[in-house]
Amino acid sequence: MIKVGIIGVGTVGSHVVKILQENEDIITARSGKKIVPIMGIVRDTRKKRDVSIPLSSNVDDVLENPEIDIVIELMGGVDEAYQIVTRALKNKKAVVTANKALLAYHRYELRDLAGSTPIGYEASVAGGIPIIKALREGLSANHIEAIKGIMNGTCNFILTKMMNEKAEFTDVLKEAQALGYAEADPTFDVGGFDAAHKLLILASIAYGIDVKPEEILIEGIEYINSEDIYFAKEFGYNIKLLTIAKKSGNEVELRVHPALVPMKQMIAKVDGVMNGISVIGDRVGETMYYGPGAGGSATASAVVSDLIDIARHQKNSPMLGFIKPLEKSGLTLMPKNNICTQYYIRATVIDKIGVLSKISEILGKHSISIRSFLQKQDGKREECAVLLFSTHTCKEHDIQNALHELSELEFIEHKPVMIRIEE
C-alpha cells in the first residue's frame, strides 16, 4: 500500500481524492499497489469540502508523518510551495505537483535535490494531455526541432469567440469571467505568463535549457481587436496565443505571443478552452497532442497518472528526461532581437497623400518588405484610415526599430500594433 498526503485540497485536490477512491480497482490493477489518500492540508479547516479524508491546516501533519510515502503539492504559488516540496524531498518523500510556476523557477534545483526520489509533474502542463510523458519517453529517440502549442484555455476561448463572432476583447473577457474560464484579475492568463511557465518546463525536457520567465519574449492578447480579426480572415489565418520553442544551431528560441497561424495548420483548429501542442522530432516528424488543458478532473487525472508511475517503479527516472547533457556543446537562449519571422502591422493614420509611401520608406530603411496590404476606413473618425499589412521574414530587431520610428510620425494616430506570423 502507498499512502498519500495532499497539500491543497481545492478543486484539483478534491478530484484526486475522488479518483483514487472511486477508481480504486483499476488504479490498483495498473499500479500493482493500492494508493490511498490519508490526509489533506488546507488553509481553513472550517470551510466545507467534498472529501472523505481527514483535513488539517498544519503541513507537518503530512511532511513529518512517517506513514506518508508521496506528497501531492497543489497549493500553487512559488516560494512557500518551494519550501514545502524541498522539505518533502529532504524527508525522502516522493512528490507529485501540478505547480507550473514553481517548476518555471525551480525545476533544476528540485531535480538536483531529489536525486533518486521521484518527482512527478505531468499535471503542470496542459492539464489532461500527457505531453510530459510524450517528451520524456515517447519521443526520447528524437532531437526535438520545434514545439508549438496552445497552452492557455482562457486565451484560446477569448480568441476563438473573437474570430467566430466578431466580438471585442473586453466583451469576451467578461463572458469568460462569468463562465469561470478567467479569473477576476485575468492578467496572468491573458498576459501570456501562465503559458510561458508551461513552455519553460517543456523546453527543459526537450533541450536541457535552464531559463527563467523574465528572460524570454512574453506578450499577451489584450491589444487584439476587430481589425486584426478582419485581416486574419481575409488572408486565411487564425489568431492564437502560441508558445513556441525552436532549435536553431546551438540556440533555442523561446517565446509566447499572439500569432497569425494559417487555418490549414492543425494547431489553428484548436478552439474554445481546449489545448493543443505540436512537437516536431527529427525522426518521427510532427506529432500532435489535443485535449482539455485545465479543469479539476482532467488535471487530477494527470496527478493520479504520476502516482501510478511512482507506484510501479519506486525509483525515479530522470526528472527532466536526461541523465547527461542533451547537446555536447550545450544550448543557449537565442536573444529576443535575433528572432526571425514574418509580421503583421496595424497602423491608424491620418488619411492623406504620401502616408503609405512614407511608411514604406521607413520599413525599407530597416530591411523590411511588405508582403500584403489592406486599407480600411476608421469607423470612429472619418479623416483616419486603418492600414493593415504583413511583411516578409525579417529580424525582430529591425521590426522593433521600424515600429518605434513609425510611432513618432505626426500622421500616426496610435502606436502601431504588431502580431507575429507563424507559417
C-alpha positions as CSV (number, residue, x, y, z in Angstrom):
1,M,0.0,0.0,0.0
2,I,1.1,3.5,-0.8
3,K,-0.1,6.3,1.4
4,V,-0.6,9.8,0.1
5,G,-0.9,13.3,1.6
6,I,-2.4,16.2,-0.3
7,I,-1.3,19.8,0.4
8,G,-4.0,22.0,-1.1
9,V,-7.4,20.3,-1.3
10,G,-9.2,22.6,-3.6
11,T,-10.8,21.8,-6.9
12,V,-8.0,19.6,-8.2
13,G,-7.2,18.1,-4.8
14,S,-10.8,17.1,-4.3
15,H,-10.9,15.4,-7.7
16,V,-7.7,13.5,-6.9
17,V,-9.3,12.1,-3.8
18,K,-12.4,11.0,-5.7
19,I,-10.4,9.4,-8.5
20,L,-8.3,7.4,-6.0
21,Q,-11.4,6.2,-4.1
22,E,-13.9,5.7,-7.0
23,N,-11.4,4.2,-9.5
24,E,-9.5,2.2,-6.8
25,D,-9.8,-1.2,-8.6
26,I,-8.4,0.0,-12.0
27,I,-5.7,2.1,-10.3
28,T,-4.6,-0.9,-8.2
29,A,-4.6,-3.2,-11.2
30,R,-2.4,-0.8,-13.2
31,S,0.0,0.1,-10.4
32,G,0.2,-3.2,-8.6
33,K,-0.4,-1.4,-5.3
34,K,-3.2,0.2,-3.5
35,I,-2.8,4.0,-3.4
36,V,-4.7,5.6,-0.5
37,P,-5.1,9.3,0.3
38,I,-4.9,9.6,4.1
39,M,-4.5,13.3,4.9
40,G,-5.2,16.7,3.3
41,I,-3.8,20.1,4.2
42,V,-5.9,23.2,3.8
43,R,-5.7,26.8,5.0
44,D,-9.1,26.9,6.6
45,T,-10.4,23.6,8.1
46,R,-13.8,25.3,8.7
47,K,-14.6,25.5,5.0
48,K,-16.7,22.6,3.9
49,R,-15.0,20.4,1.3
50,D,-16.5,17.4,-0.6
51,V,-13.8,14.9,0.5
52,S,-13.8,12.0,3.0
53,I,-10.3,12.2,4.3
54,P,-9.0,14.0,7.5
55,L,-8.1,17.6,7.0
56,S,-5.5,19.7,8.8
57,S,-4.1,23.2,8.5
58,N,-0.6,22.1,9.6
59,V,1.7,20.9,6.8
60,D,3.8,19.0,9.4
61,D,0.9,16.5,9.6
62,V,1.9,15.4,6.1
63,L,5.6,16.3,5.8
64,E,6.6,14.8,9.2
65,N,4.2,11.8,9.0
66,P,6.4,8.7,8.6
67,E,3.5,6.8,7.1
68,I,3.1,9.1,4.1
69,D,5.0,7.9,1.1
70,I,4.0,10.6,-1.5
71,V,3.3,14.3,-1.0
72,I,1.0,15.9,-3.6
73,E,1.5,19.7,-3.8
74,L,-1.5,21.5,-5.2
75,M,-1.3,24.8,-3.3
76,G,0.1,26.9,-6.1
77,G,2.5,29.9,-5.7
78,V,6.2,29.7,-5.8
79,D,8.1,30.5,-2.6
80,E,6.0,28.7,0.0
81,A,5.5,25.7,-2.4
82,Y,9.2,25.5,-3.0
83,Q,9.9,25.3,0.8
84,I,7.3,22.6,1.2
85,V,8.4,20.5,-1.7
86,T,12.1,20.9,-0.5
87,R,11.1,19.6,2.9
88,A,9.3,16.7,1.4
89,L,12.3,15.7,-0.7
90,K,14.7,16.0,2.2
91,N,12.4,13.7,4.1
92,K,12.7,11.2,1.2
93,K,9.1,11.5,0.3
94,A,8.2,11.3,-3.4
95,V,6.5,14.4,-4.8
96,V,3.8,15.0,-7.3
97,T,2.9,18.6,-8.3
98,A,0.7,20.5,-10.7
99,N,2.5,23.7,-9.9
100,K,3.9,25.2,-13.2
101,A,5.1,28.5,-11.6
102,L,7.1,26.5,-9.1
103,L,8.8,24.5,-11.8
104,A,9.3,27.5,-14.1
105,Y,11.6,29.0,-11.4
106,H,12.9,26.0,-9.5
107,R,12.9,22.9,-11.7
108,Y,16.6,22.4,-11.8
109,E,17.1,23.0,-8.0
110,L,14.4,20.4,-7.3
111,R,15.9,17.9,-9.8
112,D,19.3,18.2,-8.1
113,L,17.8,18.0,-4.6
114,A,15.6,15.0,-5.4
115,G,18.4,12.6,-6.6
116,S,16.7,9.2,-6.8
117,T,13.5,10.4,-5.1
118,P,10.7,10.6,-7.7
119,I,9.1,13.9,-8.7
120,G,6.0,13.7,-11.0
121,Y,4.7,16.9,-12.7
122,E,2.6,15.8,-15.7
123,A,-0.3,17.9,-14.5
124,S,1.8,21.1,-14.6
125,V,1.5,21.5,-18.4
126,A,-1.7,21.2,-20.5
127,G,-3.9,19.5,-17.9
128,G,-5.0,16.1,-19.1
129,I,-2.8,15.9,-22.1
130,P,0.2,13.6,-21.4
131,I,2.8,15.9,-23.0
132,I,5.5,15.5,-20.3
133,K,5.4,11.7,-20.8
134,A,5.4,12.1,-24.6
135,L,8.6,14.2,-24.5
136,R,10.4,12.3,-21.8
137,E,9.6,8.8,-23.1
138,G,7.7,8.5,-26.3
139,L,9.9,10.9,-28.3
140,S,13.1,10.2,-26.4
141,A,14.9,8.9,-29.5
142,N,14.4,12.3,-31.3
143,H,16.2,15.6,-31.3
144,I,13.2,18.0,-30.8
145,E,13.3,20.5,-33.6
146,A,10.3,22.6,-32.5
147,I,7.4,22.8,-30.1
148,K,4.3,25.0,-30.9
149,G,1.5,25.0,-28.5
150,I,-1.8,26.5,-27.4
151,M,-1.5,26.0,-23.6
152,N,-3.9,28.5,-22.1
153,G,-7.6,27.8,-22.4
154,T,-8.7,31.2,-21.3
155,C,-6.9,33.0,-24.1
156,N,-8.0,30.3,-26.6
157,F,-11.6,30.7,-25.6
158,I,-11.4,34.5,-26.0
159,L,-9.6,34.4,-29.3
160,T,-12.0,31.7,-30.7
161,K,-15.0,33.9,-29.8
162,M,-13.4,37.0,-31.3
163,M,-12.7,35.1,-34.5
164,N,-16.1,33.4,-34.8
165,E,-18.4,36.1,-33.6
166,K,-16.5,39.3,-34.4
167,A,-16.7,40.2,-30.7
168,E,-14.3,42.6,-29.0
169,F,-11.7,41.5,-26.4
170,T,-13.3,43.3,-23.4
171,D,-16.7,41.8,-24.1
172,V,-15.5,38.2,-24.4
173,L,-13.2,38.6,-21.4
174,K,-16.3,39.5,-19.3
175,E,-18.1,36.4,-20.7
176,A,-15.1,34.2,-19.8
177,Q,-15.1,35.5,-16.3
178,A,-18.8,34.9,-15.9
179,L,-18.3,31.3,-17.1
180,G,-15.4,30.8,-14.7
181,Y,-12.8,30.5,-17.5
182,A,-11.0,33.7,-16.4
183,E,-10.1,35.0,-13.0
184,A,-11.3,38.3,-11.6
185,D,-7.8,39.5,-12.3
186,P,-7.0,37.8,-15.6
187,T,-3.5,39.3,-16.1
188,F,-1.7,36.0,-15.5
189,D,-3.6,34.3,-18.3
190,V,-4.3,37.0,-20.9
191,G,-0.8,38.4,-20.4
192,G,0.9,35.2,-21.5
193,F,2.6,34.4,-18.2
194,D,0.8,31.1,-17.5
195,A,1.6,29.8,-20.9
196,A,5.3,30.9,-20.5
197,H,5.7,28.9,-17.4
198,K,4.5,25.8,-19.2
199,L,6.8,26.5,-22.2
200,L,9.8,26.6,-19.9
201,I,9.1,23.2,-18.4
202,L,8.8,21.7,-21.9
203,A,11.9,23.4,-23.1
204,S,13.9,21.9,-20.3
205,I,12.8,18.4,-21.2
206,A,13.3,19.0,-25.0
207,Y,16.6,21.0,-24.9
208,G,18.0,20.9,-21.4
209,I,18.0,24.6,-21.2
210,D,17.6,26.5,-17.9
211,V,15.8,29.8,-18.5
212,K,13.6,31.9,-16.2
213,P,10.4,33.6,-17.4
214,E,11.9,37.1,-17.3
215,E,14.5,36.1,-19.9
216,I,12.1,35.2,-22.7
217,L,9.7,37.1,-25.0
218,I,6.2,37.2,-23.5
219,E,3.3,39.1,-24.9
220,G,-0.5,38.9,-24.2
221,I,-3.6,39.2,-26.2
222,E,-5.1,42.4,-24.7
223,Y,-4.4,44.6,-27.7
224,I,-6.0,42.5,-30.4
225,N,-9.2,44.0,-31.9
226,S,-11.7,43.5,-34.7
227,E,-9.3,45.0,-37.4
228,D,-6.8,42.2,-36.7
229,I,-9.6,39.6,-36.9
230,Y,-10.6,41.1,-40.3
231,F,-7.1,40.9,-41.7
232,A,-6.7,37.3,-40.4
233,K,-9.8,36.1,-42.0
234,E,-9.1,37.9,-45.3
235,F,-5.8,36.2,-45.7
236,G,-6.7,32.7,-44.3
237,Y,-5.3,33.0,-40.8
238,N,-6.5,32.2,-37.3
239,I,-5.2,34.1,-34.3
240,K,-3.8,32.1,-31.4
241,L,-1.7,32.7,-28.3
242,L,1.2,30.4,-29.2
243,T,4.0,29.0,-27.1
244,I,7.0,28.5,-29.4
245,A,10.3,26.7,-28.9
246,K,12.6,26.2,-31.9
247,K,16.2,25.0,-32.1
248,S,18.5,26.8,-34.5
249,G,22.1,25.6,-34.4
250,N,23.2,25.9,-30.7
251,E,20.5,28.3,-29.8
252,V,16.8,27.9,-28.8
253,E,14.1,30.4,-29.4
254,L,11.6,30.6,-26.6
255,R,8.6,32.9,-27.0
256,V,5.0,33.4,-26.1
257,H,2.8,35.8,-28.0
258,P,-0.3,36.0,-30.2
259,A,0.3,34.8,-33.7
260,L,-1.4,34.6,-37.1
261,V,-1.5,30.9,-38.0
262,P,-2.6,29.6,-41.4
263,M,-6.0,27.9,-41.0
264,K,-4.8,24.8,-42.7
265,Q,-2.4,24.0,-39.8
266,M,-3.8,21.6,-37.2
267,I,-2.8,23.9,-34.3
268,A,-5.1,26.6,-35.8
269,K,-8.1,24.3,-35.5
270,V,-7.8,24.0,-31.7
271,D,-10.7,26.1,-30.5
272,G,-12.5,27.1,-27.3
273,V,-10.9,26.2,-23.9
274,M,-9.1,23.2,-25.4
275,N,-5.3,22.9,-25.6
276,G,-3.1,21.6,-28.5
277,I,0.6,21.0,-28.8
278,S,2.6,20.2,-31.9
279,V,6.0,18.6,-31.5
280,I,8.4,18.1,-34.3
281,G,11.1,15.4,-33.9
282,D,14.0,14.8,-36.3
283,R,13.0,11.1,-36.7
284,V,9.2,11.0,-36.1
285,G,8.3,14.3,-37.8
286,E,5.3,16.2,-36.4
287,T,3.1,14.7,-33.7
288,M,0.0,16.5,-32.3
289,Y,-1.5,16.4,-28.8
290,Y,-5.0,17.6,-28.1
291,G,-7.3,17.7,-25.1
292,P,-8.5,19.6,-22.0
293,G,-5.8,21.9,-20.6
294,A,-7.4,22.6,-17.3
295,G,-10.3,21.7,-15.0
296,G,-10.3,19.7,-11.8
297,S,-11.0,16.3,-13.3
298,A,-8.5,16.5,-16.2
299,T,-5.7,17.9,-14.1
300,A,-6.4,15.3,-11.3
301,S,-6.2,12.6,-13.9
302,A,-2.6,13.7,-14.7
303,V,-1.8,13.8,-11.0
304,V,-3.0,10.2,-10.5
305,S,-1.1,9.0,-13.5
306,D,2.1,10.2,-11.8
307,L,1.1,8.4,-8.6
308,I,0.7,5.2,-10.7
309,D,4.1,5.6,-12.3
310,I,5.8,6.1,-8.9
311,A,3.9,3.1,-7.5
312,R,5.1,0.9,-10.4
313,H,8.7,1.9,-10.4
314,Q,9.5,3.2,-6.9
315,K,12.8,4.6,-8.3
316,N,12.7,7.8,-10.3
317,S,13.5,8.1,-13.9
318,P,15.4,11.3,-14.6
319,M,13.1,14.2,-13.7
320,L,13.7,16.2,-16.9
321,G,14.2,13.1,-19.1
322,F,18.0,13.1,-19.4
323,I,21.0,11.9,-17.4
324,K,23.7,13.6,-19.4
325,P,23.5,16.9,-21.2
326,L,21.4,16.6,-24.3
327,E,23.8,18.5,-26.5
328,K,27.6,18.2,-26.3
329,S,28.2,22.0,-26.5
330,G,25.0,22.9,-24.6
331,L,22.2,25.0,-26.0
332,T,21.7,28.7,-25.1
333,L,18.8,31.0,-25.3
334,M,18.5,33.0,-28.6
335,P,18.4,36.7,-27.8
336,K,15.0,38.1,-28.4
337,N,16.2,40.6,-31.0
338,N,17.6,37.8,-33.2
339,I,14.3,36.1,-33.7
340,C,13.3,35.9,-37.4
341,T,9.7,35.6,-38.6
342,Q,7.0,37.3,-40.6
343,Y,5.0,40.2,-39.1
344,Y,1.6,41.8,-39.3
345,I,1.3,45.5,-38.5
346,R,-1.8,47.6,-37.9
347,A,-1.5,51.4,-38.1
348,T,-4.2,54.0,-37.7
349,V,-3.2,57.1,-39.7
350,I,-4.5,60.5,-41.0
351,D,-5.8,59.6,-44.4
352,K,-3.8,61.9,-46.7
353,I,-1.4,61.7,-49.7
354,G,2.1,60.4,-49.0
355,V,1.4,58.5,-45.8
356,L,1.8,55.0,-47.4
357,S,5.0,55.9,-49.2
358,K,6.5,57.3,-46.0
359,I,5.6,54.1,-44.1
360,S,7.1,52.0,-47.0
361,E,10.3,54.1,-46.9
362,I,10.8,53.6,-43.2
363,L,10.2,49.8,-43.4
364,G,12.6,49.6,-46.4
365,K,15.2,51.5,-44.4
366,H,15.1,48.7,-41.8
367,S,15.3,45.9,-44.4
368,I,11.6,45.1,-44.2
369,S,9.5,44.4,-47.3
370,I,5.7,44.4,-47.5
371,R,4.0,41.1,-48.4
372,S,0.3,42.1,-48.4
373,F,-1.7,45.2,-47.7
374,L,-5.3,46.3,-46.8
375,Q,-6.7,49.7,-46.1
376,K,-10.0,50.3,-44.2
377,Q,-11.7,53.5,-43.2
378,D,-11.6,54.1,-39.5
379,G,-15.1,53.5,-38.1
380,K,-14.6,56.2,-35.4
381,R,-13.0,59.1,-37.3
382,E,-13.7,59.9,-41.0
383,E,-10.4,61.6,-41.5
384,C,-8.5,58.4,-40.4
385,A,-7.7,55.1,-42.1
386,V,-6.5,51.8,-40.8
387,L,-3.6,50.3,-42.6
388,L,-3.1,46.5,-42.3
389,F,-0.1,44.8,-43.8
390,S,2.1,41.9,-43.4
391,T,5.9,41.6,-44.1
392,H,8.2,39.1,-45.5
393,T,10.6,37.4,-43.0
394,C,12.7,39.9,-41.1
395,K,14.5,40.3,-37.8
396,E,12.8,41.2,-34.5
397,H,15.4,43.9,-34.0
398,D,14.5,45.5,-37.3
399,I,10.8,45.4,-36.8
400,Q,11.0,46.9,-33.4
401,N,13.2,49.7,-34.6
402,A,10.8,50.4,-37.5
403,L,7.8,50.4,-35.2
404,H,9.5,52.9,-32.9
405,E,10.2,55.2,-35.8
406,L,6.7,54.8,-37.2
407,S,5.1,55.7,-33.8
408,E,6.8,59.1,-33.8
409,L,5.4,60.2,-37.2
410,E,2.9,63.0,-36.9
411,F,0.2,61.3,-39.0
412,I,0.2,58.1,-36.9
413,E,-2.8,58.3,-34.5
414,H,-1.9,55.5,-32.2
415,K,1.2,53.4,-31.5
416,P,1.2,50.7,-34.3
417,V,0.3,47.2,-33.3
418,M,2.3,44.2,-34.4
419,I,1.5,40.5,-34.4
420,R,3.9,37.8,-35.5
421,I,3.0,35.4,-38.3
422,E,3.9,31.7,-37.9
423,E,3.6,29.9,-41.2
